[in-house]
């Protein structure tokens, strides 16, 4: 359980960082079209977020599979 909470907090930190990046963005945001987003910092954070979400998903799905076996 603690590990899941830890992973959730990592995700929250990345989301907060994205919020800061978005607020400081001098240009119009194109969040619905990543190809038009030229902000490299946001791309790095998004990649990290993708990895953390995959880790979190593997823990939650793995736990569910063990219980059903």
N, CA, C and O of each residue as an XYZ file, in Angstrom:
276
protein
N       0.824     -1.192      0.000
C       0.000      0.000      0.000
C       0.868      1.256      0.000
O       0.560      2.213     -0.711
N       1.932      1.271      0.773
C       2.788      2.462      0.828
C       3.424      2.755     -0.522
O       3.595      3.911     -0.908
N       3.766      1.704     -1.222
C       4.388      1.897     -2.526
C       3.410      2.555     -3.504
O       3.804      3.420     -4.287
N       2.165      2.158     -3.463
C       1.160      2.798     -4.324
C       1.006      4.279     -3.978
O       0.906      5.122     -4.870
N       0.989      4.589     -2.691
C       0.886      5.987     -2.273
C       2.109      6.781     -2.719
O       1.997      7.938     -3.122
N       3.260      6.155     -2.644
C       4.496      6.788     -3.093
C       4.428      7.094     -4.590
O       4.797      8.184     -5.029
N       3.953      6.120     -5.361
C       3.817      6.309     -6.801
C       2.793      7.399     -7.120
O       2.998      8.191     -8.040
N       1.704      7.442     -6.375
C       0.702      8.485     -6.576
C       1.305      9.863     -6.323
O       1.018     10.812     -7.052
N       2.134      9.972     -5.298
C       2.754     11.250     -4.980
C       3.730     11.667     -6.076
O       3.809     12.848     -6.414
N       4.470     10.714     -6.632
C       5.365     11.032     -7.748
C       4.575     11.605     -8.928
O       5.009     12.558     -9.574
N       3.422     11.016     -9.194
C       2.557     11.483    -10.278
C       2.042     12.889     -9.977
O       2.009     13.742    -10.864
N       1.644     13.130     -8.737
C       1.158     14.459     -8.343
C       2.234     15.524     -8.508
O       1.946     16.630     -8.967
N       3.463     15.203     -8.141
C       4.571     16.148     -8.287
C       4.775     16.504     -9.757
O       4.980     17.671    -10.093
N       4.720     15.512    -10.623
C       4.871     15.769    -12.059
C       3.715     16.606    -12.598
O       3.922     17.486    -13.434
N       2.498     16.336    -12.125
C       1.342     17.129    -12.554
C       1.486     18.581    -12.109
O       1.145     19.495    -12.859
N       1.989     18.799    -10.893
C       2.219     20.158    -10.408
C       3.269     20.863    -11.263
O       3.132     22.047    -11.572
N       4.303     20.141    -11.639
C       5.341     20.707    -12.494
C       4.759     21.100    -13.857
O       5.094     22.153    -14.399
N       3.894     20.254    -14.402
C       3.225     20.595    -15.660
C       2.388     21.866    -15.507
O       2.355     22.710    -16.403
N       1.726     21.990    -14.380
C       0.929     23.195    -14.123
C       1.787     24.451    -14.118
O       1.398     25.482    -14.667
N       2.961     24.355    -13.492
C       3.878     25.500    -13.471
C       4.377     25.833    -14.881
O       4.473     27.000    -15.261
N       4.687     24.799    -15.635
C       5.141     25.008    -17.013
C       4.041     25.670    -17.834
O       4.297     26.615    -18.579
N       2.815     25.169    -17.692
C       1.688     25.730    -18.447
C       1.453     27.200    -18.098
O       1.190     28.012    -18.984
N       1.547     27.547    -16.805
C       1.309     28.930    -16.384
C       2.369     29.880    -16.909
O       2.085     31.048    -17.176
N       3.586     29.386    -17.057
C       4.665     30.254    -17.524
C       4.813     30.250    -19.043
O       5.700     30.909    -19.585
N       3.953     29.516    -19.721
C       4.016     29.416    -21.187
C       3.667     30.759    -21.816
O       2.570     31.274    -21.598
N       4.587     31.333    -22.595
C       4.304     32.632    -23.215
C       3.391     32.526    -24.446
O       2.773     33.514    -24.841
N       3.306     31.365    -25.035
C       2.503     31.171    -26.248
C       1.227     30.403    -25.917
O       1.084     29.827    -24.839
N       0.320     30.415    -26.865
C      -0.917     29.656    -26.720
C      -0.605     28.169    -26.597
O       0.266     27.651    -27.296
N      -1.319     27.485    -25.704
C      -1.094     26.055    -25.486
C      -1.884     25.227    -26.494
O      -3.016     25.564    -26.844
N      -1.280     24.156    -26.946
C      -1.931     23.199    -27.831
C      -1.898     21.836    -27.164
O      -1.269     20.905    -27.667
N      -2.578     21.721    -26.027
C      -2.504     20.487    -25.251
C      -3.171     19.319    -25.957
O      -2.856     18.165    -25.665
N      -4.076     19.589    -26.869
C      -4.746     18.522    -27.594
C      -3.971     18.017    -28.793
O      -4.376     17.051    -29.441
N      -2.848     18.672    -29.092
C      -2.063     18.274    -30.254
C      -0.580     18.378    -29.900
O       0.018     19.448    -30.021
N      -0.002     17.285    -29.471
C       1.379     17.298    -28.990
C       2.380     17.672    -30.075
O       3.464     18.166    -29.766
N       2.039     17.447    -31.328
C       2.954     17.794    -32.420
C       3.117     19.305    -32.573
O       4.134     19.775    -33.085
N       2.134     20.049    -32.137
C       2.211     21.512    -32.215
C       2.844     22.123    -30.979
O       3.152     23.315    -30.968
N       3.043     21.330    -29.941
C       3.631     21.819    -28.690
C       5.154     21.849    -28.837
O       5.790     20.802    -28.963
N       5.721     23.026    -28.820
C       7.167     23.192    -29.006
C       7.932     23.320    -27.684
O       9.145     23.528    -27.690
N       7.236     23.198    -26.562
C       7.872     23.353    -25.257
C       8.583     22.048    -24.872
O       7.943     21.060    -24.514
N       9.908     22.067    -24.954
C      10.701     20.862    -24.670
C      10.616     20.440    -23.209
O      10.634     19.249    -22.900
N      10.523     21.417    -22.313
C      10.425     21.097    -20.888
C       9.148     20.301    -20.612
O       9.166     19.330    -19.855
N       8.046     20.717    -21.229
C       6.783     19.999    -21.041
C       6.880     18.585    -21.610
O       6.347     17.640    -21.029
N       7.559     18.445    -22.743
C       7.718     17.114    -23.341
C       8.495     16.182    -22.415
O       8.157     15.004    -22.297
N       9.521     16.695    -21.768
C      10.319     15.880    -20.836
C       9.458     15.440    -19.652
O       9.484     14.275    -19.257
N       8.701     16.377    -19.095
C       7.851     16.054    -17.946
C       6.753     15.081    -18.364
O       6.426     14.161    -17.615
N       6.185     15.273    -19.540
C       5.146     14.359    -20.018
C       5.694     12.938    -20.180
O       5.005     11.968    -19.863
N       6.911     12.816    -20.665
C       7.530     11.500    -20.815
C       7.721     10.860    -19.439
O       7.451      9.672    -19.266
N       8.182     11.637    -18.469
C       8.347     11.125    -17.105
C       7.001     10.706    -16.522
O       6.894      9.677    -15.855
N       5.987     11.507    -16.781
C       4.650     11.194    -16.296
C       4.135      9.900    -16.915
O       3.525      9.075    -16.234
N       4.382      9.731    -18.198
C       3.983      8.496    -18.881
C       4.644      7.274    -18.222
O       3.993      6.251    -18.012
N       5.914      7.387    -17.905
C       6.640      6.283    -17.272
C       6.094      5.991    -15.871
O       5.912      4.831    -15.501
N       5.835      7.047    -15.096
C       5.315      6.859    -13.733
C       3.918      6.246    -13.764
O       3.596      5.394    -12.936
N       3.095      6.671    -14.706
C       1.754      6.090    -14.824
C       1.823      4.617    -15.209
O       1.031      3.809    -14.722
N       2.757      4.268    -16.071
C       2.925      2.864    -16.446
C       3.364      2.038    -15.236
O       2.878      0.928    -15.023
N       4.283      2.590    -14.452
C       4.720      1.893    -13.235
C       3.544      1.702    -12.282
O       3.328      0.615    -11.747
N       2.793      2.780    -12.082
C       1.642      2.717    -11.179
C       0.631      1.687    -11.678
O       0.098      0.901    -10.895
N       0.373      1.696    -12.973
C      -0.570      0.743    -13.547
C      -0.112     -0.687    -13.385
O      -0.928     -1.579    -13.157
N       1.195     -0.919    -13.500
C       1.688     -2.289    -13.343
C       1.502     -2.777    -11.911
O       1.257     -3.962    -11.684
N       1.618     -1.868    -10.943
C       1.390     -2.255     -9.547
C      -0.080     -2.541     -9.290
O      -0.416     -3.522     -8.626
N      -0.963     -1.688     -9.815
C      -2.385     -1.884     -9.539
C      -2.941     -3.078    -10.304
O      -3.731     -3.845     -9.754
N      -2.548     -3.248    -11.546
C      -3.024     -4.398    -12.321
C      -2.397     -5.688    -11.813
O      -3.059     -6.724    -11.771
N      -1.130     -5.633    -11.429
C      -0.460     -6.814    -10.900
C      -1.108     -7.304     -9.613
O      -1.257     -8.509     -9.409
N      -1.488     -6.380     -8.753
C      -2.149     -6.750     -7.516
C      -3.508     -7.378     -7.746
O      -3.908     -8.297     -7.032
N      -4.214     -6.876     -8.745
C      -5.537     -7.403     -9.065
C      -5.417     -8.834     -9.625
O      -6.224     -9.704     -9.296
N      -4.414     -9.061    -10.462
C      -4.230    -10.388    -11.056
C      -3.849    -11.413    -10.005
O      -4.287    -12.562    -10.067
N      -3.025    -11.002     -9.029
C      -2.624    -11.935     -7.963
C      -3.813    -12.341     -7.105
O      -3.917    -13.499     -6.699
N      -4.718    -11.394     -6.823
C      -5.881    -11.685     -5.991
C      -6.849    -12.608     -6.698
O      -7.499    -13.427     -6.048
N      -6.965    -12.500     -8.012
C      -7.936    -13.319     -8.741
C      -7.400    -14.714     -9.032
O      -8.173    -15.599     -9.397
N      -6.098    -14.933     -8.882
C      -5.518    -16.249     -9.163
C      -5.758    -17.225     -8.030
O      -5.334    -18.378     -8.107
